[in-house]
Amino acid sequence: MDSDDRSLTLPAHFTHRVRIEALLPADSPRLNGVDDAHVQRLADIYPALPPVLVHRSTMRVIDGMHRVAAAAANGLTSVEVHFFDGADEEAFIRAVAANTAHGLPLSVTDRKAAAERILRSRPELSDRAVATCTGLDPKTVAALRPRSTGESPQSNIRRGTDGRAHPLDRTAERLRAAELMIRRPDLPLRAIVKETGLSLGTAHDVRQRLLRGEAPAPQGRREAAARRAAAAAAARLTGEDAAPAGTEDAPLGDRPAPPAAAGPRGPGPAPAGTRPASPAGTGPGAGVSRTRGSLETLRRLAADPSLRHSDSGRHFLRWLHTHFVVDEAWRQQADAVPPHCTDTVAELALHCSNAWKRFADDLARRRLTDTAPAPPRGPAPESRHGA
């Protein structure tokens, strides 16, 4: 076996003796450099110190500059080292983590500066992952992030301490889970988790929200997702007409409609290729109002004790949630209908509408039957006071 073969079988933490003059100064997170007093303390106990960590490709010290200085103070010309193989950014993160875990403690200023540098080079790392590396609180890292990544595009992905990628916003996955629950109410939660990538707890939260008549995602997350979608749409529409002033942040249903061109005799016909204006009460703004009112009604109905505390009532609520449709829901799906299928889908929609109308009429008849006054059992007695 030659020397190359022997090198392949060396253990991962095998140490090498390297001359001090061959080592480059560390890219250290310490803003004040080497502490002479600490070097003297290490020189007194040098034989008990661990090897120095060195970046193999650059021969730059990652962790152990005080130990190298202590060895030189003791008259040594070489030190024991462990080699690290990785990118420069990874080497710096390793240096910060090592200096946080042992040796001369880093100051708060050192750790904050190191966190800012890590956020600039690795913005996908989560606040908790950076905090674990630097010894800071995750909230402190979160406060540093805007200053460090303000000019960089913000990603929806954060890589946690477990090394796995975690989306910041799960609104799209929540909507997908809600769609599956509505289309297939008998589908187990674990199957929905496998299909959407949500956690079991998040999938359970989506189901409970639907049962309460609420939206699948919390309001704050929906607004954040809407802002990101609006920013992405604005980037795609570069060069096209901008939105009217003051309406960039307004929801779609709350934006004022552009004024219609009117001739001497009134509004003229709509230009070719444009949709006619919606009648009063049927535009997107009215749809938003109806949606909110319907969801509130559904929430109150789901909280009714006579329905929640009986098997038949709970079964009815589940059935109602799976068949409940609001304007916002069908508007999101309308663009997916190809032109040659519009008549067929419209016919199915009318069929469903007629079925719901018959259901409403039947309920109205039952209400009238239950509240109608009972007929008199006999003739009313004559009044003793005649005319």
C-alpha positions as CSV (number, residue, x, y, z in Angstrom):
1,M,0.0,0.0,0.0
2,D,1.5,3.4,-1.0
3,S,1.3,6.6,0.9
4,D,-1.8,7.8,-1.0
5,D,-3.7,4.7,0.0
6,R,-2.6,5.1,3.6
7,S,-3.9,8.7,3.6
8,L,-7.4,7.5,2.6
9,T,-7.6,5.3,5.7
10,L,-6.6,7.9,8.3
11,P,-9.2,8.7,10.9
12,A,-11.2,11.9,10.5
13,H,-9.5,13.7,13.5
14,F,-6.0,12.6,12.6
15,T,-3.6,15.4,13.6
16,H,-0.7,16.7,11.5
17,R,2.3,18.7,12.6
18,V,2.6,21.9,10.6
19,R,5.3,24.6,10.8
20,I,4.1,27.8,12.3
21,E,5.5,29.9,9.5
22,A,3.3,27.9,7.0
23,L,0.1,29.1,8.7
24,L,-1.8,32.2,7.8
25,P,-3.5,34.4,10.5
26,A,-7.1,33.5,11.3
27,D,-10.1,35.2,9.7
28,S,-11.1,35.7,13.3
29,P,-14.4,37.0,14.7
30,R,-12.4,38.8,17.4
31,L,-12.4,42.4,16.4
32,N,-9.5,43.2,18.8
33,G,-7.2,40.4,17.6
34,V,-4.9,38.4,19.9
35,D,-5.0,39.0,23.7
36,D,-1.4,38.9,25.0
37,A,-2.5,38.1,28.6
38,H,-4.5,35.1,27.4
39,V,-1.5,34.0,25.3
40,Q,0.7,34.0,28.4
41,R,-1.9,31.9,30.4
42,L,-2.0,29.4,27.5
43,A,1.8,29.2,27.3
44,D,1.9,27.9,30.9
45,I,-0.4,25.0,30.2
46,Y,0.5,24.5,26.5
47,P,1.0,20.6,26.6
48,A,-2.6,20.2,27.7
49,L,-4.1,22.3,24.8
50,P,-6.0,20.7,21.9
51,P,-4.7,20.9,18.3
52,V,-5.3,24.0,16.2
53,L,-8.0,23.9,13.5
54,V,-6.7,24.9,10.0
55,H,-8.5,25.4,6.7
56,R,-6.7,22.9,4.5
57,S,-7.1,24.8,1.1
58,T,-5.8,28.1,2.4
59,M,-3.7,27.0,5.4
60,R,-5.5,29.8,7.4
61,V,-6.1,29.2,11.1
62,I,-9.8,28.8,11.9
63,D,-9.6,28.3,15.6
64,G,-6.4,28.5,17.7
65,M,-4.5,31.7,17.1
66,H,-3.9,32.1,20.8
67,R,-2.5,28.6,20.9
68,V,-0.2,29.3,18.0
69,A,1.1,32.4,19.7
70,A,1.5,30.4,22.9
71,A,3.6,27.8,21.0
72,A,5.8,30.5,19.6
73,A,6.2,32.0,23.0
74,N,7.5,28.6,24.2
75,G,10.0,28.5,21.4
76,L,8.2,25.9,19.3
77,T,8.4,26.0,15.5
78,S,5.5,23.7,14.7
79,V,2.0,22.8,16.1
80,E,-0.4,20.0,15.9
81,V,-3.4,20.8,13.7
82,H,-6.7,19.3,12.5
83,F,-7.6,20.2,8.9
84,F,-11.0,21.5,7.9
85,D,-12.3,21.0,4.3
86,G,-15.0,23.4,3.2
87,A,-15.8,26.8,1.7
88,D,-14.5,30.0,3.2
89,E,-18.0,30.9,4.5
90,E,-18.2,27.6,6.3
91,A,-14.8,28.1,7.7
92,F,-15.8,31.4,9.3
93,I,-19.0,29.9,10.7
94,R,-16.9,27.1,12.2
95,A,-14.5,29.7,13.7
96,V,-17.4,31.5,15.3
97,A,-18.9,28.4,16.7
98,A,-15.5,27.2,18.1
99,N,-14.7,30.5,19.8
100,T,-18.2,30.6,21.2
101,A,-17.9,27.1,22.7
102,H,-14.5,27.4,24.4
103,G,-11.5,29.5,24.9
104,L,-11.5,33.2,25.5
105,P,-15.1,34.3,25.3
106,L,-16.2,36.5,22.4
107,S,-17.6,39.9,23.4
108,V,-21.2,40.8,22.5
109,T,-19.9,43.2,19.9
110,D,-17.8,40.4,18.4
111,R,-20.8,38.0,18.3
112,K,-23.1,40.6,16.7
113,A,-20.5,41.5,14.1
114,A,-20.1,37.7,13.3
115,A,-23.8,37.2,13.1
116,E,-24.2,40.1,10.6
117,R,-21.4,38.6,8.5
118,I,-23.0,35.2,8.5
119,L,-26.4,36.6,7.6
120,R,-24.8,38.4,4.6
121,S,-23.0,35.3,3.3
122,R,-25.7,32.7,4.3
123,P,-29.1,34.5,4.4
124,E,-31.0,31.3,4.2
125,L,-29.9,30.2,7.7
126,S,-32.6,30.6,10.3
127,D,-32.4,33.0,13.2
128,R,-32.1,30.1,15.6
129,A,-29.3,28.5,13.6
130,V,-27.2,31.7,13.6
131,A,-28.0,32.2,17.2
132,T,-26.8,28.8,18.1
133,C,-23.5,29.4,16.2
134,T,-22.9,32.9,17.7
135,G,-24.2,32.5,21.2
136,L,-26.8,35.2,20.7
137,D,-30.6,35.2,21.3
138,P,-32.7,34.4,18.2
139,K,-34.6,37.6,18.7
140,T,-31.3,39.5,18.6
141,V,-30.4,37.8,15.3
142,A,-33.8,38.6,13.9
143,A,-33.2,42.3,14.7
144,L,-29.8,42.2,13.0
145,R,-31.2,40.5,9.8
146,P,-32.8,43.6,8.1
147,R,-29.5,45.5,8.5
148,S,-27.5,42.6,7.1
149,T,-29.7,41.5,4.2
150,G,-31.6,44.7,3.4
151,E,-30.3,44.9,-0.1
152,S,-30.5,41.1,-0.8
153,P,-33.6,39.4,-2.2
154,Q,-35.5,37.8,0.7
155,S,-36.0,34.0,0.4
156,N,-39.0,32.1,1.7
157,I,-36.6,29.3,2.8
158,R,-34.7,29.1,6.1
159,R,-32.2,26.3,6.9
160,G,-32.6,25.3,10.5
161,T,-30.2,23.8,13.1
162,D,-31.2,20.4,11.8
163,G,-29.8,21.2,8.3
164,R,-33.2,20.9,6.7
165,A,-34.9,23.7,4.6
166,H,-38.1,25.1,6.2
167,P,-40.4,27.6,4.3
168,L,-41.1,30.8,6.2
169,D,-44.6,31.0,4.8
170,R,-46.8,28.0,4.5
171,T,-49.9,29.8,3.1
172,A,-49.7,27.9,-0.3
173,E,-49.4,24.6,1.5
174,R,-52.2,25.4,3.8
175,L,-54.5,26.3,0.9
176,R,-53.6,23.1,-0.9
177,A,-54.4,21.1,2.3
178,A,-57.7,22.9,2.6
179,E,-58.5,22.0,-1.0
180,L,-57.8,18.4,-0.4
181,M,-59.9,18.4,2.8
182,I,-62.8,19.9,0.9
183,R,-62.5,17.6,-2.1
184,R,-61.8,14.5,-0.1
185,P,-63.2,14.9,3.5
186,D,-62.4,11.2,4.3
187,L,-58.7,11.7,3.6
188,P,-56.5,11.1,6.7
189,L,-54.3,13.9,8.0
190,R,-51.2,11.8,7.4
191,A,-52.1,11.5,3.7
192,I,-52.5,15.3,3.5
193,V,-49.2,15.8,5.3
194,K,-47.5,13.5,2.7
195,E,-49.1,15.4,-0.1
196,T,-48.5,19.0,1.0
197,G,-45.3,18.7,3.2
198,L,-47.0,20.3,6.2
199,S,-46.5,19.1,9.7
200,L,-49.2,17.0,11.3
201,G,-50.0,19.8,13.7
202,T,-50.3,22.4,10.9
203,A,-52.6,20.1,8.9
204,H,-54.7,19.6,12.1
205,D,-54.9,23.4,12.5
206,V,-56.1,23.8,8.9
207,R,-58.9,21.2,9.5
208,Q,-60.0,22.9,12.7
209,R,-60.0,26.3,11.0
210,L,-62.3,24.9,8.3
211,L,-64.6,23.4,10.8
212,R,-64.9,26.8,12.6
213,G,-65.6,28.5,9.3
214,E,-62.2,30.4,9.2
215,A,-59.7,30.8,6.5
216,P,-57.0,28.0,6.3
217,A,-54.2,30.5,7.1
218,P,-54.0,33.2,9.8
219,Q,-54.8,36.7,8.6
220,G,-51.2,38.0,9.2
221,R,-49.7,35.2,7.0
222,R,-52.2,35.8,4.3
223,E,-51.4,39.5,4.2
224,A,-47.7,38.8,4.1
225,A,-48.2,36.3,1.3
226,A,-50.3,38.8,-0.6
227,R,-47.6,41.4,-0.3
228,R,-44.9,39.0,-1.6
229,A,-47.2,38.0,-4.5
230,A,-47.8,41.7,-5.3
231,A,-44.1,42.4,-5.3
232,A,-43.4,39.5,-7.6
233,A,-46.2,40.5,-9.9
234,A,-44.8,44.1,-10.0
235,A,-41.4,42.7,-10.9
236,R,-42.9,40.7,-13.8
237,L,-44.9,43.7,-15.0
238,T,-41.9,45.9,-15.4
239,G,-42.5,48.2,-18.4
240,E,-46.3,48.0,-18.2
241,D,-48.7,50.6,-16.9
242,A,-48.3,51.2,-13.1
243,A,-51.3,51.0,-10.8
244,P,-53.0,54.2,-9.9
245,A,-51.4,56.2,-7.1
246,G,-52.4,55.2,-3.6
247,T,-53.6,51.7,-4.7
248,E,-50.4,49.7,-4.7
249,D,-51.1,48.2,-1.2
250,A,-54.9,48.0,-1.5
251,P,-56.5,44.6,-1.9
252,L,-57.9,43.8,-5.3
253,G,-61.5,44.2,-4.3
254,D,-60.9,47.6,-2.7
255,R,-59.1,49.2,-5.6
256,P,-61.1,51.9,-7.5
257,A,-62.1,50.9,-11.0
258,P,-60.6,53.0,-13.8
259,P,-63.0,55.7,-15.1
260,A,-64.9,54.6,-18.2
261,A,-64.6,56.7,-21.3
262,A,-67.9,58.5,-21.9
263,G,-68.9,60.2,-25.1
264,P,-71.4,63.0,-25.6
265,R,-74.4,60.6,-25.2
266,G,-73.0,58.5,-22.3
267,P,-70.6,55.7,-21.9
268,G,-69.6,54.0,-25.2
269,P,-69.1,50.3,-25.9
270,A,-66.3,48.5,-24.1
271,P,-63.1,48.3,-26.2
272,A,-62.4,45.1,-28.0
273,G,-60.7,42.5,-25.8
274,T,-61.9,43.9,-22.5
275,R,-64.5,42.6,-20.1
276,P,-67.7,44.6,-19.6
277,A,-68.0,46.3,-16.3
278,S,-69.7,44.2,-13.6
279,P,-73.2,45.3,-12.6
280,A,-73.6,47.0,-9.2
281,G,-73.2,44.5,-6.4
282,T,-71.4,41.9,-8.5
283,G,-67.8,43.3,-8.7
284,P,-64.9,42.0,-6.8
285,G,-65.5,44.4,-3.9
286,A,-69.0,43.1,-3.4
287,G,-67.7,39.5,-3.6
288,V,-65.2,40.2,-0.8
289,S,-68.0,41.6,1.4
290,R,-70.2,38.6,0.6
291,T,-67.4,36.2,1.4
292,R,-66.7,37.8,4.7
293,G,-70.3,37.7,5.7
294,S,-70.7,34.1,4.6
295,L,-67.6,33.0,6.5
296,E,-68.9,34.7,9.6
297,T,-72.3,33.0,9.2
298,L,-70.6,29.7,8.8
299,R,-68.4,30.3,11.8
300,R,-71.5,31.0,14.0
301,L,-73.3,28.0,12.6
302,A,-70.3,25.8,13.5
303,A,-70.4,27.1,17.0
304,D,-74.1,26.2,17.5
305,P,-74.3,23.7,20.4
306,S,-77.2,21.9,18.9
307,L,-75.0,21.0,15.9
308,R,-71.7,20.5,17.6
309,H,-73.0,18.2,20.4
310,S,-74.8,15.7,18.2
311,D,-73.5,13.1,15.7
312,S,-75.9,14.2,13.0
313,G,-75.1,17.8,13.6
314,R,-71.3,17.3,13.3
315,H,-71.9,15.2,10.2
316,F,-73.9,18.0,8.7
317,L,-71.2,20.6,9.6
318,R,-68.6,18.4,7.9
319,W,-70.8,18.0,4.8
320,L,-71.5,21.8,4.7
321,H,-67.8,22.7,4.9
322,T,-66.9,20.3,2.1
323,H,-69.6,21.9,-0.2
324,F,-69.3,25.5,0.9
325,V,-68.0,27.8,-1.9
326,V,-67.4,31.6,-1.8
327,D,-66.7,34.1,-4.6
328,E,-63.0,34.2,-3.8
329,A,-62.8,30.4,-4.2
330,W,-64.3,30.2,-7.7
331,R,-62.5,33.3,-8.9
332,Q,-59.2,31.5,-8.1
333,Q,-60.2,28.5,-10.2
334,A,-61.9,30.3,-13.1
335,D,-58.7,30.9,-15.1
336,A,-57.9,27.2,-15.0
337,V,-61.0,26.3,-17.1
338,P,-59.9,26.0,-20.8
339,P,-62.1,27.8,-23.4
340,H,-63.5,24.6,-24.8
341,C,-64.8,23.5,-21.4
342,T,-66.5,26.7,-20.3
343,D,-69.9,25.7,-21.4
344,T,-69.6,22.3,-19.6
345,V,-68.4,23.8,-16.4
346,A,-71.0,26.5,-16.5
347,E,-73.7,23.9,-16.9
348,L,-72.3,22.0,-13.9
349,A,-72.2,25.2,-11.9
350,L,-75.8,25.9,-12.7
351,H,-76.8,22.4,-11.8
352,C,-75.1,22.8,-8.4
353,S,-76.8,26.3,-8.0
354,N,-80.2,24.8,-8.7
355,A,-79.6,22.0,-6.2
356,W,-78.7,24.5,-3.5
357,K,-81.8,26.6,-4.5
358,R,-84.0,23.5,-4.0
359,F,-82.3,22.9,-0.7
360,A,-82.9,26.5,0.4
361,D,-86.6,26.3,-0.7
362,D,-87.0,23.0,1.3
363,L,-85.6,24.6,4.4
364,A,-87.8,27.6,4.0
365,R,-90.9,25.4,3.7
366,R,-89.8,23.5,6.8
367,R,-89.3,26.8,8.7
368,L,-92.8,27.9,7.7
369,T,-94.3,24.6,8.7
370,D,-92.6,24.6,12.1
371,T,-93.6,28.2,12.9
372,A,-97.1,28.2,11.4
373,P,-99.8,28.9,14.1
374,A,-102.0,25.9,15.1
375,P,-105.5,25.9,13.6
376,P,-108.4,26.7,16.1
377,R,-110.0,23.6,17.6
378,G,-113.6,24.9,17.6
379,P,-115.7,28.0,17.1
380,A,-114.8,31.0,19.2
381,P,-117.3,31.8,21.9
382,E,-119.6,34.6,21.3
383,S,-118.9,37.9,23.0
384,R,-121.4,38.8,25.8
385,H,-121.2,42.4,24.8
386,G,-123.1,42.7,21.6
387,A,-123.0,45.6,19.2
